[in-house]
Amino acid sequence: MTLDIQSVRSQFPGLKDGFIFGDNAGGSQVVEDVIARISDYLSTSNVQLGAQYPVSKLSTARVDLGATHTAALVNASPTEIIFGPSSTALVISISRAIDKDILDGEEIIITGEHESNVGPWKKLVAARKNIGMKIWPHTPISDSSSNPYAVALQIDALLPLITSKTRLIAFPAASNLLGADGHVKEVIAKAREVAKERGARKLEFIVDCVAYTPHRLINVKDWDVDYAFFSYYKLYGPHVATMYVRQAALQGSLSSLAHHFLPVAGKAYMLQPGGPGYESVYAITGVLPYLLSLSDSKPSIAFDEATATITNTSEITSALVEAYQKIAKHETEVLVTPLIKYLRSKYEQGVRIVGDDAFPVNPGRFPTISFVVVGTKEPAGDKIVKYLDATEKIGIRNGHMYAYTLVESLKPAIDLDDGVVRVSFIHYNTAEEVEIFIEELDRAIDGAVS
Ligand SMILES: Cc1ncc(COP(=O)(O)O)c(C=O)c1O
């Protein structure tokens, strides 16, 4: 049940020169096989889809495979998968497609997390004027904590916001700033129950999985979610994003965004105005084999050409569960534990973890760890990150991480531009890297507080 870290790292050309990538929540390195597939697609099948000549048949089959693989990854049907240039663009598309199915007087609940699943809803509410919006606030994780920044989205703060008018709840499966698990299954189950009791007409959930999928396995059926999206450039792939859209939503909640003459009503394609980047959609078929390679059983993907389906999905799901268990174990033991322990040791110097700071660490905590330094004359974030940049061996960043409303809501207030300092490691980061990082960070913090 332990990751073979050398074999992991050997699959990422970007890791070869030893640079310590600590900004993976911004974007991960890319698996070798994904890179090869981009080149192969462009070299051998770069034509328009849908024609009957051989190369077009090949390009069509390759691009279709992108949805087949993504469906296997998230436990959906390929007919429920769409692609777009970015997660943000996909949410904007859904906000347009759902407009007619939100009735006057109904309400959307949003959070202060990454603006991708917040801004499009604020804009829809502003444009419509006759629909309401509520913000699910972050609340202290523990009443007794001396750290005012130890906050999270907690279900107790959501439930009172739900009324008979609640139509949509938009929230993240994981926070890209707090490193917190969004407990999607529990939130959706409880919120559906409460909405039913309060007489809501129709409640759907749109869940941002961008900061979740590098760390834990999505299961849309188990979650009972309606829309779930992520960006492949955070999951070892290129810049292309994908969304699961439940069949019932395709048929009952959304209007087509495609050209009026295309017979796509009720089909996922109606949410894809124009083609996605074909070479990128094909290239992401290198991600699932990579994840499977982390499991002990390492199953191959059995693909039936005649029906264009994967025939061993249950074997694949079991291997994915195992692979992600190894990822989670490595993250908790090798990445999260030493970092939280170190940052807590700097409490007297003003370091405050933003998010769950419990030690021993909660196994649900992701290795996306943010902190601020209180009590300095000038905000310390820029100074710390500049010090690390100057080492030329470590990459992290500071700022609001697009979780603007969350950072703005923190009390005592922190400078919005300087924001938090965030290190985000993933499973290819090693114990040695964490050790070097902590040594350098210690010098950086000492310099910033002196
Ligand atoms: C949690 C989260 N959601 C959404 C996004 C936006 O993704 P994209 O750049 O594909 O729009 C990001 C990007 O950083 C993110 O971290």
The ligand as an SDF file (V2000), in Angstrom:
LIG
                    3D

 16 16  0  0  0  0  0  0  0  0999 V2000
  -10.3340   25.0320   -7.2390 C   0  0  0  0  0  0  0  0  0  0  0  0
  -10.2410   25.6010   -8.6170 C   0  0  0  0  0  0  0  0  0  0  0  0
  -11.3480   25.7340   -9.3310 N   0  0  0  0  0  0  0  0  0  0  0  0
  -11.3370   26.2120  -10.5830 C   0  0  0  0  0  0  0  0  0  0  0  0
  -10.1580   26.6170  -11.1740 C   0  0  0  0  0  0  0  0  0  0  0  0
  -10.2000   27.1930  -12.5490 C   0  0  0  0  0  0  0  0  0  0  0  0
   -9.7500   26.3010  -13.5010 O   0  0  0  0  0  0  0  0  0  0  0  0
   -9.5440   26.7900  -14.9920 P   0  0  0  0  0  0  0  0  0  0  0  0
   -8.2300   27.5080  -15.0360 O   0  0  0  0  0  0  0  0  0  0  0  0
   -9.5250   25.5300  -15.7980 O   0  0  0  0  0  0  0  0  0  0  0  0
  -10.6770   27.6760  -15.3290 O   0  0  0  0  0  0  0  0  0  0  0  0
   -8.9660   26.5080  -10.4600 C   0  0  0  0  0  0  0  0  0  0  0  0
   -7.6980   26.9640  -11.0470 C   0  0  0  0  0  0  0  0  0  0  0  0
   -6.7530   27.2950  -10.3810 O   0  0  0  0  0  0  0  0  0  0  0  0
   -9.0080   25.9800   -9.1470 C   0  0  0  0  0  0  0  0  0  0  0  0
   -7.8950   25.8580   -8.3960 O   0  0  0  0  0  0  0  0  0  0  0  0
  1  2  1  0
  2  3  1  0
  2 15  2  0
  3  4  2  0
  4  5  1  0
  5  6  1  0
  5 12  2  0
  6  7  1  0
  7  8  1  0
  8  9  2  0
  8 10  1  0
  8 11  1  0
 12 13  1  0
 12 15  1  0
 13 14  2  0
 15 16  1  0
M  END
$$$$
